[in-house]
Amino acid sequence: MVVWTDFERATIKDIFSKIDCESVGHQALARCLVVYPWTQRYFGNFGNLYNAAAILGNPKVAAHGLTVVRGLETAVKNMDNIKATFTDLSVLHSEKLRVDPDNFRLLADCLTIVIASSLGASFTAEVQGALQKFMAVVVSALGKQYH
């Protein structure tokens, strides 16, 4: 069980109320696919992912990036029970999609970078710490089925 401070709860809710979910999701997933090209193997039905420009212009990447951020918004609403909230997603990703669980961490890192860029100077070390704790809990929840 994760213990959240009042600051962490407020910070996570504040971050997700400020970001442009569509833009952040698209940029983060595109960044992940470009920087870690081996992650592209899970998106074979997305069409052209041959280079950075194709990835950034791919509407399926944008749509799935938004899906990811909407999932994080669900986690924000269920911060006291993220593991149970993501049980079905963990099963889907481990048993059906067979996603390497380390990819969740890679995408979480990309999301952190994009969110930091989006928030600018208000992304302080304390805000980063709260976001990274939240992302670590989400990554753990998504990897639960693998343990």
C-alpha positions as CSV (number, residue, x, y, z in Angstrom):
1,M,0.0,0.0,0.0
2,V,1.3,3.4,-0.9
3,V,1.0,6.3,1.5
4,W,0.5,9.6,-0.2
5,T,1.2,12.9,1.5
6,D,-1.3,15.8,1.1
7,F,1.3,17.6,-1.0
8,E,1.7,14.5,-3.3
9,R,-2.1,14.1,-3.8
10,A,-2.6,17.8,-4.5
11,T,0.4,17.9,-6.8
12,I,-0.7,14.9,-8.9
13,K,-4.2,16.2,-9.2
14,D,-2.9,19.6,-10.2
15,I,-0.6,18.2,-12.8
16,F,-3.4,16.3,-14.6
17,S,-5.7,19.3,-14.4
18,K,-3.1,21.5,-16.2
19,I,-1.7,19.3,-18.9
20,D,-3.1,19.0,-22.4
21,C,-3.8,15.2,-22.3
22,E,-3.9,14.8,-26.1
23,S,-0.6,16.6,-26.7
24,V,1.2,15.1,-23.7
25,G,0.1,11.6,-24.6
26,H,1.0,11.9,-28.2
27,Q,4.4,13.5,-27.5
28,A,5.3,10.9,-24.8
29,L,4.4,7.8,-26.8
30,A,6.1,9.2,-29.9
31,R,9.2,10.0,-27.8
32,C,9.2,6.4,-26.5
33,L,8.9,4.9,-29.9
34,V,11.7,7.1,-31.3
35,V,14.1,6.9,-28.4
36,Y,13.5,3.2,-27.7
37,P,12.8,1.8,-31.2
38,W,12.4,-1.8,-29.9
39,T,9.1,-0.7,-28.3
40,Q,7.7,-0.4,-31.8
41,R,7.2,-4.1,-32.0
42,Y,4.0,-3.8,-30.0
43,F,2.5,-1.4,-32.5
44,G,2.8,-3.4,-35.7
45,N,-0.8,-2.5,-36.7
46,F,-0.1,1.2,-36.4
47,G,1.3,1.5,-39.9
48,N,4.3,3.7,-40.8
49,L,6.7,4.0,-37.9
50,Y,9.8,4.1,-40.0
51,N,11.2,7.4,-38.7
52,A,10.6,10.2,-36.2
53,A,8.5,12.2,-38.6
54,A,6.3,9.3,-39.5
55,I,5.8,8.4,-35.8
56,L,4.9,12.0,-34.9
57,G,2.5,12.2,-37.8
58,N,0.8,8.9,-37.1
59,P,-2.8,9.3,-35.9
60,K,-2.8,5.9,-34.2
61,V,0.2,7.0,-32.0
62,A,-1.7,10.1,-31.1
63,A,-4.8,8.2,-30.3
64,H,-3.0,5.6,-28.1
65,G,-1.0,8.3,-26.4
66,L,-4.3,9.9,-25.4
67,T,-5.6,6.5,-24.2
68,V,-2.5,6.2,-22.0
69,V,-3.0,9.6,-20.4
70,R,-6.7,9.0,-19.9
71,G,-5.7,5.8,-18.0
72,L,-3.4,7.9,-15.8
73,E,-6.3,10.2,-15.1
74,T,-8.2,7.1,-13.9
75,A,-5.3,6.3,-11.6
76,V,-5.4,9.9,-10.2
77,K,-9.0,9.4,-9.3
78,N,-8.2,6.1,-7.6
79,M,-4.8,6.9,-6.0
80,D,-5.6,4.7,-3.0
81,N,-6.2,1.7,-5.1
82,I,-4.2,1.9,-8.3
83,K,-3.2,-1.7,-8.3
84,A,-6.8,-2.9,-8.3
85,T,-7.8,-0.2,-10.8
86,F,-5.2,-1.5,-13.3
87,T,-5.7,-5.2,-12.7
88,D,-7.4,-5.8,-16.1
89,L,-4.8,-3.7,-17.9
90,S,-2.0,-5.6,-16.3
91,V,-3.6,-8.9,-17.4
92,L,-4.2,-7.6,-20.9
93,H,-0.6,-6.4,-21.3
94,S,1.0,-9.5,-19.8
95,E,-1.2,-12.3,-21.1
96,K,-2.6,-11.1,-24.4
97,L,-0.3,-8.4,-25.7
98,R,2.9,-9.9,-24.0
99,V,4.4,-6.5,-23.4
100,D,7.8,-6.4,-21.7
101,P,7.0,-4.8,-18.4
102,D,10.2,-2.6,-18.6
103,N,8.5,-0.7,-21.4
104,F,6.0,0.7,-18.8
105,R,9.0,2.4,-17.0
106,L,10.4,3.7,-20.3
107,L,7.0,5.3,-21.2
108,A,6.7,6.7,-17.6
109,D,10.1,8.3,-18.1
110,C,9.0,9.8,-21.4
111,L,5.8,11.1,-19.8
112,T,7.7,12.7,-17.1
113,I,10.0,14.5,-19.6
114,V,7.0,15.7,-21.6
115,I,5.1,16.8,-18.6
116,A,8.1,18.7,-17.3
117,S,8.4,20.5,-20.6
118,S,4.7,21.3,-20.5
119,L,4.8,22.7,-17.0
120,G,8.0,24.6,-17.4
121,A,9.3,26.5,-14.3
122,S,6.4,25.1,-12.1
123,F,7.9,21.7,-12.5
124,T,10.1,21.9,-9.4
125,A,12.1,19.1,-7.8
126,E,9.3,18.5,-5.3
127,V,6.7,18.2,-8.1
128,Q,9.0,15.9,-10.0
129,G,9.4,13.7,-6.9
130,A,5.6,13.4,-6.5
131,L,5.1,12.7,-10.2
132,Q,7.8,10.0,-10.3
133,K,6.4,8.4,-7.2
134,F,3.0,8.3,-8.9
135,M,4.5,6.9,-12.1
136,A,6.4,4.2,-10.1
137,V,3.1,3.1,-8.5
138,V,1.4,3.0,-11.9
139,V,4.3,1.0,-13.4
140,S,4.2,-1.4,-10.5
141,A,0.4,-1.8,-10.9
142,L,0.8,-2.5,-14.6
143,G,3.5,-5.0,-13.9
144,K,1.6,-6.8,-11.1
145,Q,0.5,-9.7,-13.4
146,Y,4.1,-10.5,-14.2
147,H,5.1,-11.2,-10.6
